[in-house]
Amino acid sequence: MLAYIERTRDGLRLTREEIQDLVAGVVDGRWPDYQLAAWLMAAYLRGLGEQEVVDLTEAMAWTGSGNQENALGEVDKHSTGGVGDKTTLAVAPLVASLGIRVAKMSGRGLGHTGGTLDKLESIPGFRVTLTREEVRAQVERVGVAVVAQSAELAPADGRLYALRDVTGTVDSIPLIASSVMSKKLAAGAPCLVLDVKVGRGAFMATLERARELASLMIRIGEAHGRRVHALITSMDQPLGYAVGNAVEVNEAAACLRGQGPQDLRQEVVELATHMVALARKWELAYAHEQVEQALATGKAYETFLQWIQAQGGDAQAVENGLPLAPARLKVRAEREGWVASVDALTVGQVVLRLGAGRERLGDPVHHGVGVQLSVKVGDYVSSGGELATVYAQQEDQAQGAARLLRQAIVLADAPVTVAPPVLEALGSGGGRIEPLLG
Ligand code: URA
């Protein structure tokens, strides 16, 4: 391992066999955390060659028992991580409600971004660790399963992901691409839609880097015979109003009931449309119609509740609205104006520190803490008007969060223009797909 660390540190390339050995040691426990953390930092700082990324992705994908021959779902999706990004909670049952099987491996919170598994675990009883056989049976019965990595499914990423989360090695194109695509290859779905986030609260700060990451992941997927689309979506402000765990489950449920925020609904519909179009080889416009119908008829919401129940979760608790943390504080505007920005990075960090994610390996997650924003970019707010509500474990934590949120929400004297949530769609070979919906 020391030799691998030194070579990567010096910008030299590892062979396919060396990368396979490195990944095997991640899984069998030969390498201690401190050496893996050092290698991750070397890879973060020096980068990896494209062949190394491909080799790393494949080695990570095939360390479990998953493979393309026994795909668990027809279509998969994955986000590169954002703040308030609860799209999977709505998109997976929405697509499944159209009779398309969705078996998805998700992650936990990473850095300042939330994780789908942490959100799902805020539902009493919900189990994110299922055996491959349980996933298969559930997908056959209700059309959808969302699970964690396990000894069977891309276990190497489980360990590396948790280490990256606490070692400042998240926002790296090679490490994100291999992490995401190893899980996607292992789950085996023939079609995949990637949600590549860009902006203040994303791991890709610029459109150029987002395109680079999206194209690399599309190339890896296509090299393994997968049909892949990528949406590049804005993460300058949080998606929707809710940021946390339980609070996001509540918002995703509202979205499926037709009551969610506009930007969340648009992104959910676009992601689902691309998933359905790829899985069924339909035109985007036709897939869009089907998706809208599944939302309008309540079929998608019904599938959402069935999925929660199938995975051991208390669907009634979700219907009632999951409870939030007890120390609540309203954040109010100190002047009137139009909301010019809601800094997704700060909001994500605030929510992480409230306890919704982990700052060190093994930190406990508090499911009820979070922030419910009251405004989006472009809204007008009067002096003393409500900007957000903080849900914390303790009063002093709520006050600290409120102070930071007041700085994160910037008001302007004149109306501001609002960027759409979905910026671009990329298809085969990373080429642009036109036109976008909505
Ligand atoms: N999602 C993942 O699964 N891995 C990353 O590295 C980032 C987002």
Boltz pocket constraint, residues with backbone or C-beta under 6 A from the ligand:
constraints:
  - pocket:
      binder: B
      contacts: [[A, 79], [A, 80], [A, 81], [A, 107], [A, 110], [A, 161], [A, 170], [A, 175], [A, 176], [A, 177], [A, 179], [A, 180]]
      max_distance: 6.0
